[in-house]
Amino acid sequence: MHGRAALIHPLRPILFIGVLATFSACSFFGIHEHHEVALDQRAVLALLPTRLDFTIDKASQIETLPDGLSSEEAKERAPAALQAVRSEARRLFFEKIETAEQFRVVPLEEVDAAVQAIELPEDKEVTSAQLTALRDRLKADVIVQPTVLDYGKVRWYWLAGGMLADISWETVAIGLASAWNPGIILGNVGFELLTSTPVWFGGGYLFGIVARPVRVEAEGWDPVNGQSVWDKEEFALYIWDRLNELPEPERKKKEAQLYLNLKESMRELASSLLDEGLTISELEKRRRPPPVPESY
């Protein structure tokens, strides 16, 4: 029994590090520059306030709170903690888009004034009528709305899917390494359930690596016809050397760790939008009706 356990534990860190290295390599080779767009081809983009598709009961679910804070005080801090996530997600996305010089970006203050004027509900999906109203006020060619889906923990079906994927590839790798020894394989499954559940469902440390799940998405619409012109989803879990971006005292704080993954996810979303090539000409082309098929 001890021999089997000894084989499982050395294997898992090696496999885990291998997967992280693969992800890092993919990210590295995926790096590319976004080219500037000529001024007369830059579409006007309006970025709506971020929707939150998750909720919390206490601020302690996404923040490291001071010692001695009562449960009631933690509950009172929850709305402010959520608002901070909402604002920061939008800011990160906005800054990436603004510096790329591909769009003429409407100032956030003007967008907020228009949102307030049409009484756009917070955390609700925008409707076609609201898109038209925003276009009339902002003269926008593209309207984008980001959404934070999961923050600090993931919903049960993502938990199940993530753990199933982990167990599947590990079973193959460990099976090949152990000549498909059933005791070792079953031992790994049990170890996976013990370690992955807290990682996927609340974050924590694994082999010295911080794991704080963040899942986001965004969608862009052409307000002329109400059609979606772009959408993307991003997910970040593990924090590798990005912790070095933070001052030493901040690195163990839950909110700081979550921020790093939010920053990574929102910038990836923005990069995806920049890759879409939504120039004035492209939008006009997409608005044209499809050609009528020839009849024979």
N, C-alpha and C positions, 0 to 999 in steps of 0.2 A: 504493500500500500504506500509506504513512504517513497519507494522508488518511482512509482507512477506519479505521485505528486511532485517529486523532484523534477521529473521530465516536463510536466505541464508548466510549472512556473518559469523555468528558463526559456521555454519556447514562447510564452505569451509576450514578454517584453520585446523579444526580437521581432515577432510578427507585428506587434503594435507599432514599433518604431519604423518597420518597413512600410506599413500603410501610411504613416505620417510623412515619410520621405517621399512616397509616391505622390501624395497630395501636394507637398511642397514643390516637387518637380513640375507637376501640372500647372501650379500657380506661376512658377517661374517662367516656363515656356509660354504661358498665356499672356505675359506682359507685352503690351504693344502701345504705340502712341496713337492718340486720336488727332487727326488732322483738322486744321482750322477750316471753317466754311466761309466762303465769300459773304460779305455783309448783305448783299442783295438776295442771298439764298438762305439766310438764317431765319428760321421760323420763330415766332414769338411763343415762348413757353411759360405757362403759369403752373406753379407747384402748389397744390392744395395742402392744407394741414394733414398731418399723418393720422391715419386711422389706427386704433388699437383693437385687435381682435382677441385680446386676452384681458383678464382682470386679476387683481390680487386682493386679498383680505387685509394684509398687513404689509407695511413697507419693508419689513424684515425679509420678505420673500425675494426682494431684488436689491436690497441694500444691507450693508453691515451697520447696524445701529449701535449707538453708545451703550455700554454696560449699564444696567440698572433701569433701562427704559421699560415702562410697564406695557402690557399687552394692549391696553386701551390707547396709549400714546402711539404705539406702532400702527394701530388701525387709523388713527387720525392723520398720520403721515402718508398714508397710502395714496390719496389723490395727488398730492404734490409730487410723489415719486413717479406716478404714471405720467403726469404732465411733463416732467423732465425727460422721460423717454420719448414722448411724442415730439417735443421740441428739438431734442438732440438728433433724432432720426431725420427729421426734415432738414435741419441745418447741414448735416453731413452730406446728404444728397444734393442739396442746393449748391454747396461750395464746389463739389466735384463738377457739376454741370456748368456753373458760372465760369470757372477758370478754363474750361475746354474751348471756349469761343466757337461753339457750334450753333448756339441758340441766342436769341435776344431774350434774356430772362426777366420776367416781370418782378420787380421788387416784392419781397414777402409782405411788406406793409400794405401795398396796394391789393395784393391777393386777399389778405385778411379782411380788408375793408369791404371788398366785393363779397366775400363769403358771409360776412356779417349782414350785409345789405340784403342778400337773397335768403338769409336765415338758413344756411346749409347746416343740417344737424351734425353734431359731433359724432365721429365714429360710425357714420352711416355711408353706404355706397352712394356715389353721385348719380343722379338720374339724367336722362337726355334733356329734359326741360331745364335742369339746373346747369348743364353744360352750355346750353344756348344762352341762358341768362349771364353766365360768367363770360362767355365770348363777347357778348354785347358790351359788357362793362370793361373788360380787359383787352379786347382785340387780340385774343390769343389764338394761335394756330394749333397749338397742342396743349392739352391740360393733363397733368399727371397727378396721381394720388398714390403715395406710399402707404403701406400697411405693415404694422408689426404683428405677426401672427402668434409667435411664441417667444417668451422672454424669460430665461432662467429655468424653465422646464418645458417639456413638449407634451402635447396631448397624447392620449393613450395609443391611438393608431399609429402615430409616428414613433412612439416608444416601441411598440411591437415590431414595426417594420425595421427600425434601426437595429434592434437586438437580433432579429431574425437574420439580417444581413451579416452582422458580426459573427454570430454562431455558425452561419453557413460557410463563410470563407475560412474561419478558424478550424472548423471540422475537417475540411478538405486538407488544409495545410498540416494540421496535427496528425490527421489520418495517414498522410503520405510519409510523415516523419516517424510515425510509430508503428508502421505496418498495420494500420487500422486496428489498433488495440482498443477493444470496446471500453475497458476500464478507464483508459486515459481520455478517450473521447467524451465519455459521460462525465468524467471529472471536470473536464474543461467547460462543458455545458453548465454544470453547477456553479463553477467559478465565475462564468460569464454572467449568470443571473445575479450573483451576489455583488459583482463589481459594476456591471453596466446599468443596473436599475437606478442607483443614485446618480450616476453620471448623466444619463438621458433624462431623468425626471427630477432635476434640481441642481445639477452641477456638482463639482467637487474636484478632487485631485486623483489622478491615476498615473502611477509610475512617475510622479513628480511633475506631470503635465496638468495644467488647469483646464477643466472642461466646464464651459458655461454656454448651454445651447441658446441660440438666437436664430429665429426664422422670420424672414421678411419677404414681402412681395411688393410690386408696384405695377400700375397699369397706366397707359397713356391713351387719350382719346383725341380724335379730330372733332372739335365741336361743331364743324360745319354740317356733318352728317351723323354725328354721335357714334361713329364706328371706332372700335379699338384698333390702334395702330401699333401697339407694343405692349407686352407684358412679360414679366420675369419674376422668378422666385429664387431666393438665396438662403442658404443655411450655413451657419458657422457653429462649431462645437469646441474644438480644441484650440488652446492658445499656446503657441510654441514660443519663439523668442520675442514675440511682440510685448510680453510683459516688461521687457527692458525699456519700452517707451514710457513707462510710468516711474515716478519717484519711488524709491524703496519702501517708504511707509504706506504707499497706496496699493502696492501689488497684491496684498492679501484681502483687499476690500472687494466684496461681491459686486458692488456697483461699478468699480473700476474695471474688473474683469469682464463684466457684461458689456461695458462701454466699448472695449477693444473689439469684441465680436460684432457689436452693432456697427461700429465704424467700418470694419471689414465688409460686412454684408451690404450696408448702404452704398459704399463706394463701388462694390461689384455691380449692384443694381444700376447705378448711374453709368458705369462703363458700358453695360449692356445697352442702355438707351442711346449712348453716344455711337455705339456700333451700328445702330439701326439705320442711320443715314436719313433722318427725317428732315430733309431740306424742303424749301418751298416747292421746288419742282417735283420732288418725290411725293409730297402730300397731294399736289394737284393731279399727279398720275394715278394715285390710289383712289381719288374721288371719281375718276371716270368710270362709267358703267362698263362691264365686261363686253367684249365684242360679241355680236350675235353670230352663232354658228351658221355657216353656209348650208343651205338645203340643197340636196341633190335630187 
